[in-house]
Amino acid sequence: MSKRIEIKDLDIYYGKFHAVSGVNMTIQPRSVTAFIGSSGCGKSTVLRSINRMHEVIDGAYSTGQVLLDGVDLYGPGVDPVRVRRQVGMVFQRPNPFPTMSIRENVLAGVRLNNSKVTRPQAEEIVEKSLQAANLWKEVKDRLDRPGSGLSGGQQQRLCIARAIAIAPDVVLMDEPCSALDPISTLAIEDLIHQLKEEYTVVIVTHNMQQAARVSDQTAFFNLKEQGKPGELIEVASTEKIFHNPDQKATEDYITGRFG
Ligand SMILES: Nc1ncnc2c1ncn2[C@@H]1O[C@H](COP(=O)(O)OP(=O)(O)OP(=O)(O)O)[C@@H](O)[C@H]1O
């Protein structure tokens, strides 16, 4: 199920270092939002705050709210492990578990959440997730072979299958194509278009054309100056950000004048 994300007055710290300041934005269900901006402005940090992943770093914390269909992920009593079940994540480098088979890679998160999954249920989840990740046809005859034997692009689609196997509400992607060749990149971009039919998708990308191709909404982050926290400068439809942004800094970045 796809859910709406609302980020309210979000500040994020790594110990004493104030990494990101005052982020406010809404992300609609069944849409793709791209985070763009120069290196170090906090895109990955904000992305990771949407499933509380930044908290695994010692001393990291945040203030403000991240609401999923109105429920604050940082509210009292909310278990971060539960949050990570609702909000899946795909990383820059494909990271299948190398010794596990393709089948067991898809099921890894499912088994953590529910050890009682039956064999027929497991088979159904494997096929459905690999179909949804556009990988089924390529691997259906070798589900027992190691995930590490696949190409880089296939491994990334396997990681996407693993992320969606747990039926999350949101899929986060941190530069999912940066380690891939152009053909594999296009396969992942096609997949992102399909994923938004069922999920809320948020992607960090350094590739402007990719942001323009895959996203409905774009958020531009920037540093006011070195040493200051990153800020959300502007968020709007991708069409507007790329053709008629309100802020000069956005226009300068889009047109390659800086960043
Ligand atoms: N684990 C960490 N410990 C301390 N500081 C960190 C950590 N991770 C990130 N930072 C700092 O937080 C700021 C934001 O980093 P972040 O990785 O979110 O930026 P980014 O916009 O995603 O950058 P890039 O585009 O280079 O990936 C940077 O100053 C970075 O050095």
The ligand as an ORCA input file, in Angstrom:
! r2SCAN-3c Opt
* xyz 0 1
  N      27.851      9.120      9.266
  C      28.090     10.425      9.279
  N      28.757     10.996     10.294
  C      29.011     12.316     10.328
  N      28.632     13.176      9.349
  C      27.975     12.663      8.305
  C      27.668     11.270      8.200
  N      27.005     11.053      7.054
  C      26.906     12.254      6.446
  N      27.484     13.222      7.194
  C      27.588     14.652      6.877
  O      26.282     15.191      6.712
  C      26.256     16.089      5.610
  C      25.213     15.598      4.613
  O      25.674     14.364      4.061
  P      24.801     13.522      3.019
  O      25.537     12.266      2.718
  O      23.403     13.426      3.497
  O      24.814     14.490      1.750
  P      24.398     14.196      0.254
  O      23.732     15.430     -0.249
  O      23.622     12.935      0.163
  O      25.831     14.034     -0.417
  P      26.296     13.167     -1.688
  O      25.542     13.733     -2.836
  O      27.764     13.449     -1.770
  O      25.978     11.734     -1.410
  C      27.675     16.131      5.039
  O      28.352     17.241      5.592
  C      28.280     14.836      5.516
  O      29.689     14.961      5.667
*
